[in-house]
């Protein structure tokens, strides 16, 4: 994997860059639609490719390991072939899912023992077998196994967990270096900075991860309930330490406003279930603000979903029709809303890139934040 830093905004730390992998270029800043179980929910791959048009999507190691299972994925030739996706894929390590299973898992130095949310069966994730699993899944970018601490979190626990994450990282690198490529293309490991919301721990972790010399780096353990101001403060601390010539990935973030503010702090890559999950519940992100399409006020509003005409659904459907689909519980409503929200997120990061390259990102970002903060 190669990363070229093309320009930094003169009035912020926002960056425009280009990642190249064996599955093609990734223009940054980038948002990665979440395809947890080899599917971006409610969206056909054709629509994903042609209408939303991301350079990279995300898959989830925990879910893919449980279902369909690693043997099926390897027999198919890897996740790309299994789901008919010829562009980039990033897989997270399962650390966050294990964190969310707090009642059904035990964390030890060796790894994590957990029970499947599907059938209650017992499984173990270690740094070593998570590398093996992600090798078999076949993503272009894979994540180190880490522990995601909860918020709030006691300092002593956050420190203990951070050091264990660092030790796990060393084991991840050691095991990955022993594994031959499986599908004929390179896979790149990103370490993960932890440390909860403690500045000194984030500094320590960022320095450890920077010294690991990986081709890219991630920031984990944020967007887990902390105030946005704390998220921004931690992201800024970490971005100031992580090497400028490597992409920076802020995991699990977030709202459109969160994304713009973190781009301004020097983050390059994002993922979040918010655009798809909110879409299925009738919450739309638009260039003018947020819409609850189920509200009665849209009953006779025949204007486009978004005046910007970001994707074909904004041109082809109006607010009144989309509301009717939701009120009638028609699946098409969820599909249209998902295509719109993902299209909006992609439009947002691509506009951010244009303004970084033009040198006026800061003014554009401040204007967009004001607009998107409105509830319509």
Secondary structure, 3 states (H helix, E strand, C coil): CEEEEEEECCCCCCEEEEEEECCEEEEECEEEEECCCCCCCCCCHHHHHHHHCCCEEEEEHHHHHHCCCHHHHHHHCCHHHHHCCCCEEEEECCHHHHHHCHHHEEECCCCEEEECCCCCCEEEECHHHHHHHHHHHCCCEEECCCCCCCCCCCHHHHHHHHHHHHHHHHHHHHHHHHCCCCCCCCCEEEEEECCCCCHHHHHHHHHHHHHCCCCEEEECCCCCCCCHHHHHHHHHHHHCCCCCCCEEEECCCCCHHHHHHHHCCCCCEEECCHHHHHHHCCEEEECCEEEECCCHHHCCCCCECCCCCCCHHHHHCEHHHHHHHHHCCCHHHHHHHHHHHHHHHHHHHHHHHHHHHHCCHHHHHHHHHHHHCCEC
